Amino acid sequence: MDVEYRPFGMSDTPDFVELMDETFGYGFLFPDPDVLQAYYLDSLAGLIADSTFSEVAVSDGRVAGACFCAAAFAPHAFKGFEPRMHALMARERFRWLSENRDPSALLRKRTIDNTVSRIVSGAGVCDGDIQFLAVSRGFKGRGIGGRLLRDMLDHMRSWRTSRVLVLTDDLCDRGFYEHMGFFCASSDTSRFDNGTSLTSYAYVLDLRPADRVLF
C-alpha cells in the first residue's frame, strides 16, 4: 500500500490515540479506560501546543505512524491561542477524572514527570526535541520510522539545531535510536504505588554546531 506523508490534523486524533496506546500501553498505570484516554489526550494536547513540526504517515486512510518535534527559535506548527486552551482543557479533564475515579493516577503521572525532569537535566543542553515518534506494529519494517525521523531532523537542521533530545522508555524500541546514531545520555526509573516500575531514557544526537546569530 502507498504511504502519504502530511502534517497532523485534528481529524487524526482517534487514530493517534490508538497509536499511543499500542506504543506505550499505559493501562498498567491508568487502568480506568476513561482516565487512560484522558491521559493520552492530555499528552496529545501538549504536543499540539509545543510542536514546531508534525507529520503523519497515512496508509489506506489510517495513521500508520506519527511524529512531533520542536526546534528552538522555530514557530509553533499550530499557531494561535486555541492550542494552548485545548491543552489546558485536556489537563483539567485528566485531573478531574483522576480525582473522581482513580486518585492514584495523579500521583503516577507526577512520578513520571519527576523522572523525566531528572533525566532531561542529566542529558545536558539540547536545542531540538523529538517529542513523539511511533509506527503501528502492522507497518513496521517499511521504512516509515526512518522517514519520519529524517523529516524531523531536516526541520531542525533548517533552524540550525545542534543537539537533539528524545525521551523513551522500556516500552519502546530504544534500539531504533541507537541504530540511527543517538547515544543514551541519561536514565532513571519510576517506581509506582501499584508495585510496577518504568525506566526512562534520554537519547541525544549531535548534529552540527549552531551557527545562528542572536540579536
PAZAPA-4460 file (N, C-alpha, C; in steps of 0.05 Angstrom, whole numbers, plus 32768, in hexadecimal, padded with zeros to 4 digits):
% residues 215
    n_x    n_y    n_z   ca_x   ca_y   ca_z    c_x    c_y    c_z   seq   type   mol
   8011   7FE8   8000   8000   8000   8000   8012   8019   8000     1      M     A
   8008   802E   7FF2   8017   8047   7FF2   8014   8055   800D     2      D     A
   8029   8065   8013   8029   8074   802C   802A   8092   8025     3      V     A
   8018   80A1   8030   8017   80BE   802D   8022   80CB   8046     4      E     A
   8033   80E0   8043   803E   80EF   805A   8033   810B   8059     5      Y     A
   8028   8114   8070   801C   812E   8071   801C   8137   808E     6      R     A
   8017   8151   8094   8015   815B   80AF   7FFE   814E   80BE     7      P     A
   8000   814C   80D9   7FEB   8142   80E9   7FD3   8154   80E8     8      F     A
   7FBB   8149   80E6   7FA2   8158   80E7   7F90   814E   80FD     9      G     A
   7F7F   815F   8107   7F6E   8157   811E   7F5D   813F   8119    10      M     A
   7F56   813A   80FF   7F46   8123   80F9   7F56   8109   80FD    11      S     A
   7F71   810B   8100   7F82   80F4   8105   7F81   80EB   8122    12      D     A
   7F74   80FA   8133   7F75   80F5   8150   7F6E   80D8   8158    13      T     A
   7F57   80CD   814E   7F50   80B1   8157   7F66   809D   814F    14      P     A
   7F70   809F   8137   7F86   808D   812F   7F9F   8091   813F    15      D     A
   7FA5   80AA   8145   7FBD   80B1   8154   7FBB   80A6   8171    16      F     A
   7FA4   80A8   817D   7FA0   809D   8198   7FA4   807F   8198    17      V     A
   7F9A   8071   8184   7F9E   8054   8181   7FBC   804E   817E    18      E     A
   7FCA   805E   816E   7FE6   805A   816B   7FF6   805E   8185    19      L     A
   7FEE   8072   8194   7FFB   8077   81AE   7FF6   805F   81C1    20      M     A
   7FDE   8054   81C1   7FD8   803E   81D3   7FE7   8025   81CA    21      D     A
   7FE9   8020   81B0   7FF8   800A   81A5   8015   800C   81AC    22      E     A
   8020   8024   81AA   803D   8028   81AE   8044   8028   81CC    23      T     A
   8035   8035   81DD   803D   8038   81F9   802E   8025   820C    24      F     A
   8015   801F   8206   8007   800D   8217   8006   8014   8234    25      G     A
   7FFF   802D   823A   7FFF   8037   8255   7FE7   802E   8266    26      Y     A
   7FD9   8019   825D   7FC3   800F   826D   7FCB   8004   8288    27      G     A
   7FE5   7FFC   828B   7FEE   7FF2   82A5   7FF1   8009   82B9    28      F     A
   7FF2   8022   82AF   7FF3   8039   82C1   7FD7   8045   82C5    29      L     A
   7FC7   8045   82B0   7FAD   8052   82B0   7F98   803D   82A7    30      F     A
   7F90   802A   82B9   7F7E   8015   82B1   7F62   801E   82AA    31      P     A
   7F59   8034   82B4   7F3F   803E   82AD   7F41   8048   8290    32      D     A
   7F31   803D   827D   7F33   8045   8261   7F2E   8062   825C    33      P     A
   7F1D   806F   826B   7F18   808C   8266   7F30   809D   826F    34      D     A
   7F3C   8095   8286   7F54   80A3   828F   7F6B   809F   827C    35      V     A
   7F6D   8086   8271   7F83   8080   825E   7F7F   8091   8245    36      L     A
   7F67   8093   823A   7F63   80A3   8222   7F68   80C0   8228    37      Q     A
   7F60   80CA   8240   7F65   80E6   8247   7F83   80EB   8249    38      A     A
   7F92   80D7   8252   7FAF   80DA   8253   7FBB   80DD   8237    39      Y     A
   7FB2   80CC   8225   7FBB   80CD   8209   7FB4   80E8   81FC    40      Y     A
   7F9B   80F1   8201   7F93   810A   81F5   7FA2   8122   8201    41      L     A
   7FA8   8120   821B   7FB8   8135   8228   7FD4   8135   821B    42      D     A
   7FDF   811E   8216   7FFA   811C   8209   7FF9   8128   81ED    43      S     A
   7FE4   8121   81DE   7FE1   812B   81C2   7FDE   8149   81C3    44      L     A
   7FCE   8154   81D6   7FCA   8171   81D7   7FE4   817F   81DC    45      A     A
   7FF5   8173   81ED   800F   817F   81F2   8021   817F   81D9    46      G     A
   801F   816A   81C9   802E   8168   81B0   8025   817E   819D    47      L     A
   800B   8181   819B   8000   8196   8189   8008   81B2   8192    48      I     A
   8008   81B6   81AC   800E   81D1   81B6   802C   81D8   81B3    49      A     A
   803E   81C4   81B3   805A   81C9   81B5   806A   81C4   819B    50      D     A
   805E   81B5   8188   806E   81AC   8171   8073   81C2   815D    51      S     A
   8089   81C0   814F   808F   81D1   8138   808D   81C2   811E    52      T     A
   8089   81A7   8120   8087   8197   8108   8077   817E   810F    53      F     A
   8065   8176   80FE   8056   815D   8102   8053   814F   80E7    54      S     A
   8051   8134   80E8   804D   8125   80D0   8040   810A   80D6    55      E     A
   802E   8102   80C5   8022   80E7   80C8   8026   80D8   80AE    56      V     A
   802A   80BE   80B0   802B   80AC   8099   8010   809F   8097    57      A     A
   8003   80A2   8081   7FE8   8097   807E   7FE8   8082   8068    58      V     A
   7FDC   806B   806E   7FD9   8056   805A   7FBD   804A   805C    59      S     A
   7FB0   8049   8045   7F95   803E   8044   7F82   804D   8057    60      D     A
   7F87   8067   8059   7F75   8079   8068   7F7A   8079   8086    61      G     A
   7F8E   806A   8090   7F94   8069   80AC   7FB0   8072   80B2    62      R     A
   7FB4   807D   80CA   7FCE   8087   80D3   7FDF   806E   80D9    63      V     A
   7FF5   806B   80CA   8007   8055   80CE   801F   805C   80DF    64      A     A
   8024   8076   80E1   803A   8080   80F1   8037   809E   80F4    65      G     A
   8044   80A9   8108   8042   80C6   810E   805A   80D0   811D    66      A     A
   805F   80EA   811A   8075   80F6   8129   806E   8113   812E    67      C     A
   807A   811D   8144   8079   813A   814B   8095   8141   8155    68      F     A
   809E   8159   814F   80B7   8162   815A   80B7   8180   815D    69      C     A
   80CB   818B   816B   80CD   81A8   816F   80EA   81B0   816B    70      A     A
   80EF   81C4   815B   8109   81D0   8157   8109   81EB   8164    71      A     A
   811E   81F1   8173   8120   820B   817F   811F   8221   816A    72      A     A
   8111   8236   8170   810E   824E   815F   80FB   824A   8148    73      F     A
   80F1   8232   8143   80DD   822D   812E   80C1   8234   8138    74      A     A
   80B0   823E   8127   8094   8244   8130   8085   822A   8134    75      P     A
   8071   822B   8146   8061   8214   814B   8052   820B   8132    76      H     A
   804F   81F1   812F   8040   81E7   8118   8023   81EE   8119    77      A     A
   8018   81EF   8131   7FFC   81F6   8135   7FFB   8212   8142    78      F     A
   7FF7   8226   8132   7FF9   8241   813C   7FDF   824A   8149    79      K     A
   7FE1   825F   815A   7FCA   826B   8166   7FC5   8262   8182    80      G     A
   7FB1   826D   818E   7FAB   8268   81AB   7F9C   824E   81AF    81      F     A
   7F8D   8244   819B   7F7C   822D   819F   7F8B   8214   81A7    82      E     A
   7FA2   820D   819C   7FB0   81F5   81A5   7FB7   81F6   81C3    83      P     A
   7FBF   820E   81CD   7FC5   8210   81E9   7FAC   820C   81FA    84      R     A
   7F96   8216   81F2   7F7D   8212   8200   7F75   81F4   8200    85      M     A
   7F79   81E8   81E8   7F74   81CB   81E5   7F85   81BB   81F9    86      H     A
   7F9E   81C3   81FC   7FB0   81B4   820E   7FA6   81B8   822B    87      A     A
   7F9E   81D0   8232   7F95   81D5   824E   7F7B   81C5   8253    88      L     A
   7F69   81C3   8240   7F50   81B5   8244   7F56   8197   8246    89      M     A
   7F68   818C   8236   7F6F   8170   8238   7F7B   8169   8252    90      A     A
   7F8D   817A   825C   7F9A   8176   8276   7F85   8176   828D    91      R     A
   7F72   8189   828B   7F5E   818B   829F   7F4C   8172   829F    92      E     A
   7F46   8167   8287   7F35   814F   8286   7F43   8138   8293    93      R     A
   7F5D   8135   828D   7F6C   811F   829A   7F6C   8122   82B8    94      F     A
   7F70   813B   82C2   7F70   813F   82DF   7F55   8139   82EB    95      R     A
   7F3F   8142   82DF   7F24   813D   82E9   7F1E   8120   82EA    96      W     A
   7F23   8111   82D4   7F1E   80F5   82D3   7F2E   80E6   82E8    97      L     A
   7F47   80EE   82EB   7F59   80E0   82FF   7F4E   80E4   831B    98      S     A
   7F47   80FC   8322   7F3D   8101   833D   7F23   80F3   8343    99      E     A
   7F13   80EE   832E   7EF9   80E2   8333   7EF8   80C4   832D   100      N     A
   7F0C   80BA   831E   7F0B   809D   8316   7F24   808E   8320   101      R     A
   7F3B   809A   8320   7F53   808C   8328   7F68   80A0   8332   102      D     A
   7F66   80A7   834C   7F78   80BC   8357   7F95   80B5   8354   103      P     A
   7F9C   809C   8352   7FB8   8094   834F   7FC3   809C   8334   104      S     A
   7FB2   80A1   8320   7FBB   80A8   8306   7FCC   80C2   8306   105      A     A
   7FC3   80D6   8315   7FD2   80EF   8316   7FEE   80EA   8322   106      L     A
   7FF0   80D9   8336   800A   80D3   8342   801C   80C5   832E   107      L     A
   8011   80B2   831F   8021   80A4   830B   802A   80B6   82F5   108      R     A
   8019   80C8   82EC   8021   80DB   82D8   8037   80ED   82E3   109      K     A
   8034   80F6   82FB   8049   8107   8308   8063   80F8   830A   110      R     A
   8062   80DF   8310   807A   80CF   8312   8089   80CE   82F7   111      T     A
   807A   80CA   82E2   8086   80CA   82C7   8092   80E5   82C1   112      I     A
   8083   80FA   82C6   808C   8115   82C0   80A6   811B   82CF   113      D     A
   80A8   8112   82E8   80C0   8117   82F8   80D8   8108   82ED   114      N     A
   80D3   80EF   82E4   80E9   80E0   82D8   80F3   80EC   82BF   115      T     A
   80E0   80F5   82AE   80E7   8102   8295   80F8   811B   829A   116      V     A
   80F0   812B   82AE   80FF   8143   82B5   811C   813C   82BD   117      S     A
   8120   8127   82CC   813B   811F   82D4   814C   8116   82BC   118      R     A
   8140   8106   82AA   8151   80FC   8294   8156   8112   8280   119      I     A
   8144   8125   827C   8149   813C   826A   815F   814C   8275   120      V     A
   815F   8151   828F   8175   8160   829C   8190   8152   8298   121      S     A
   8190   8137   8299   81A8   8128   8296   81B2   8126   827A   122      G     A
   81A1   812D   8266   81A9   812B   824A   81B8   8142   8240   123      A     A
   81B9   8159   824E   81C6   8170   8245   81B4   8182   8234   124      G     A
   81BF   8198   822A   81AF   81AB   821B   81AB   81A1   81FE   125      V     A
   8191   81A1   81F6   818A   819A   81DB   8177   81AF   81D0   126      C     A
   817A   81B5   81B6   8169   81CA   81AA   8156   81BE   8195   127      D     A
   8153   81A3   8196   813F   8196   8186   8133   817F   8196   128      G     A
   8119   817A   8192   810B   8166   81A2   80F9   8156   8191   129      D     A
   80FE   813B   818F   80EC   8129   8182   80D7   8121   8197   130      I     A
   80BF   812C   8195   80AB   8129   81AA   809C   810F   81A7   131      Q     A
   8099   8105   818F   808A   80EC   818B   8092   80E0   8170   132      F     A
   8095   80C6   8170   809A   80B7   8157   8091   809A   815B   133      L     A
   807E   8091   814B   8074   8076   814E   8069   806D   8133   134      A     A
   806C   8053   812F   8061   8045   8117   8051   802E   8120   135      V     A
   8039   802A   8115   8028   8014   811B   8036   7FF9   8115   136      S     A
   8031   7FE5   8125   803E   7FCB   8122   803A   7FC0   8106   137      R     A
   8023   7FC3   80FB   801D   7FB8   80E1   802C   7FC5   80CA   138      G     A
   8039   7FDC   80D0   8048   7FEA   80BB   8066   7FEC   80C0   139      F     A
   806F   7FDE   80D4   808C   7FDF   80DA   809B   7FD0   80C4   140      K     A
   80B4   7FD7   80C0   80C4   7FCB   80AB   80C0   7FD6   8090   141      G     A
   80B1   7FEC   808D   80AC   7FF8   8073   80BB   8013   8070   142      R     A
   80CC   8019   8083   80DB   8032   8081   80CC   804B   808B   143      G     A
   80B4   8047   8096   80A5   805F   809E   80B2   806E   80B5   144      I     A
   80BC   805F   80C9   80C9   806C   80E0   80E1   807C   80D7   145      G     A
   80F1   8070   80C6   8109   807E   80BC   8102   8097   80AC   146      G     A
   80ED   8095   809C   80E4   80AD   808D   80DA   80C3   809F   147      R     A
   80CA   80BC   80B3   80C0   80D0   80C6   80D7   80DD   80D5   148      L     A
   80EA   80CD   80DE   8101   80D8   80EC   8112   80EA   80DB   149      L     A
   8117   80E2   80C2   8127   80F3   80B0   8118   810E   80AB   150      R     A
   80FE   810D   80A8   80EF   8126   80A3   80F1   8139   80BB   151      D     A
   80F0   812D   80D3   80F3   813E   80EB   810F   814A   80ED   152      M     A
   8123   813A   80E7   813F   8144   80E8   8143   8159   80D3   153      L     A
   8137   8156   80BB   8139   816A   80A7   812D   8184   80B0   154      D     A
   8116   8182   80BD   8109   819A   80C8   811B   81A8   80DD   155      H     A
   8127   8198   80EF   8138   81A4   8103   8152   81B0   80F7   156      M     A
   815D   81A2   80E4   8175   81AD   80D6   816E   81C8   80C9   157      R     A
   8156   81CA   80BE   814F   81E4   80B1   814E   81FB   80C5   158      S     A
   814C   81F4   80DF   814C   8209   80F4   8167   8207   8103   159      W     A
   817B   81FB   80F7   8196   81FA   8101   8198   81ED   811D   160      R     A
   8188   81D9   8120   818A   81C9   8139   81A4   81BB   813B   161      T     A
   81B0   81BA   8152   81CA   81AD   8155   81C9   8193   8165   162      S     A
   81B5   8191   8177   81B4   8179   8189   8197   8171   818D   163      R     A
   8191   8158   8187   8175   814F   8188   8171   813C   819F   164      V     A
   815A   813F   81AD   8153   812E   81C3   813A   811E   81BC   165      L     A
   813A   8105   81C5   8121   80F5   81C3   811F   80E5   81DD   166      V     A
   8107   80E4   81E8   8101   80D5   8200   80F3   80BB   81F8   167      L     A
   80FC   80A5   8204   80EF   808B   81FE   80EF   807B   8217   168      T     A
   80E4   8063   8216   80E4   8052   822E   80E4   8035   8227   169      D     A
   80E1   8023   823B   80E3   8007   8237   80CE   7FFC   8224   170      D     A
   80B8   800A   8221   80A1   8001   8211   80A6   8005   81F3   171      L     A
   80BB   8015   81EC   80BF   801D   81D0   80D8   800F   81C5   172      C     A
   80DC   8012   81AB   80F3   8006   819D   810B   8019   819F   173      D     A
   811A   8018   81B5   8131   802A   81B8   8147   8023   81A4   174      R     A
   8148   800A   819B   815C   8003   8188   815B   8012   816E   175      G     A
   8143   801C   8167   8140   802C   814F   8151   8045   8150   176      F     A
   8150   8053   8168   815F   806C   816A   817D   8066   816A   177      Y     A
   8185   8051   8177   81A2   804A   8177   81AB   8044   815A   178      E     A
   819A   8036   814B   81A1   8030   812F   81A3   804A   811E   179      H     A
   8193   805E   8126   8193   8077   8117   81A8   808B   8121   180      M     A
   81BA   8082   8133   81D0   8093   813B   81CD   80A2   8156   181      G     A
   81B7   809E   8164   81B3   80AB   817E   81C2   809B   8193   182      F     A
   81CA   80A9   81A9   81D6   809C   81BF   81C6   80A2   81D9   183      F     A
   81C6   808F   81EC   81B8   8093   8204   81C8   80A5   8217   184      C     A
   81BD   80BC   821D   81CA   80D0   822E   81C2   80CE   824B   185      A     A
   81AA   80C3   8251   81A0   80C3   826C   8189   80AF   826E   186      S     A
   8185   80A4   8286   816E   8092   828A   8167   8092   82A8   187      S     A
   814E   808B   82AE   8145   8089   82C9   812B   8078   82C9   188      D     A
   8124   806D   82E1   810E   805B   82E3   80F8   8067   82F5   189      T     A
   80DF   8066   82EB   80C8   806E   82FA   80BD   8055   8308   190      S     A
   80B7   8057   8322   80AB   8041   8331   8090   804B   833C   191      R     A
   807B   803B   8335   8060   8044   833A   8053   8036   8352   192      F     A
   803D   8042   835B   8030   8038   8373   8024   801C   8370   193      D     A
   801F   8014   8357   8013   7FF9   8352   8028   7FE4   834E   194      N     A
   8042   7FEA   8354   8057   7FD6   8353   8065   7FD4   8338   195      G     A
   805C   7FE2   8324   8069   7FE2   830A   807F   7FF7   8308   196      T     A
   808F   7FF5   82F4   80A4   8008   82EF   80A8   800C   82D1   197      S     A
   80B5   8022   82CA   80BA   8028   82AE   80D4   8038   82AD   198      L     A
   80E7   802F   829D   8100   803D   8299   80FE   804E   8280   199      T     A
   8105   8068   8284   8105   807B   826D   8121   8082   8266   200      S     A
   8125   808A   824D   8140   8090   8242   813F   80AA   8232   201      Y     A
   8155   80B9   8234   8159   80D0   8223   816E   80CA   820F   202      A     A
   8167   80C9   81F5   817A   80C5   81E0   8180   80DF   81D2   203      Y     A
   8199   80E2   81C9   81A2   80FB   81BE   81B0   80F6   81A3   204      V     A
   81AC   8108   8190   81BA   8107   8176   81C7   8122   8171   205      L     A
   81E1   8122   816C   81EE   813B   8165   81ED   813F   8147   206      D     A
   81E3   8156   813F   81E0   815C   8122   81F8   816C   8119   207      L     A
   81F7   8186   811D   820E   8197   8115   820E   81AF   8128   208      R     A
   8225   81BC   812B   8225   81D4   813C   8212   81E8   8133   209      P     A
   8203   81F4   8146   81F0   8209   813F   81FF   8221   8135   210      A     A
   81F7   822C   811E   8204   8244   8113   81F1   825B   8111   211      D     A
   81DB   825A   8121   81C8   8271   8120   81D4   8289   812E   212      R     A
   81CA   82A0   8127   81D1   82B9   8134   81BA   82C3   8144   213      V     A
   81BE   82C8   815D   81A8   82D2   816F   81AA   82F0   8171   214      L     A
   8192   82FD   816F   8191   831A   8171   8184   8322   818B   215      F     A
***
